[in-house]
């Protein structure tokens, strides 16, 4: 996901290699913004007893999920 987003950012710049790190970091931020609401909704959900909190935390961090996604693409 990040690599694809970075590609499109680089494409907008005309593939100028001097901005590749900036493109990558901007792409990471974009992906985090897209994924964050999904993860936040899992954390704030309540269980059947109405208890809110640690019981519904996601099992992986954003970085772990992104890493797993990137590994699947190879």
C-alpha positions, -999 to +999 in steps of 0.1 A: +000+000+000+027+025+009+048+017-021+018+022-044+009+055-028+046+066-030+047+057-067+017+079-074+032+108-054+065+104-073+045+103-106+030+137-097+065+151-093+077+136-126+096+108-109+123+132-096+146+109-076+156+136-052+122+135-034+118+098-030+121+099+008+096+127+010+072+107-012+076+076+009+070+094+042+040+112+028+027+079+015+031+063+050+011+092+065-017+087+039-019+050+045-020+055+083-048+080+079-068+055+059-062+026+082-065+046+115-103+050+115-107+013+109-084+004+139-100+031+161-134+018+156-123-017+168-108-002+199-138+019+208-164-008+203-181-022+234-185-059+242-219-075+249-218-065+285-213-029+276-177-029+289-154-007+269-116-007+268-088-033+265-110-062+256-115-049+221-080-037+212-067-048+178-044-077+179-017-060+158-002-026+155-006-006+123+031-012+115+026-050+119-005-049+096+013-028+070+043-052+072+021-082+067+004-066+038+036-057+021+050-093+026+018-107+010+026-086-021+060-100-027 
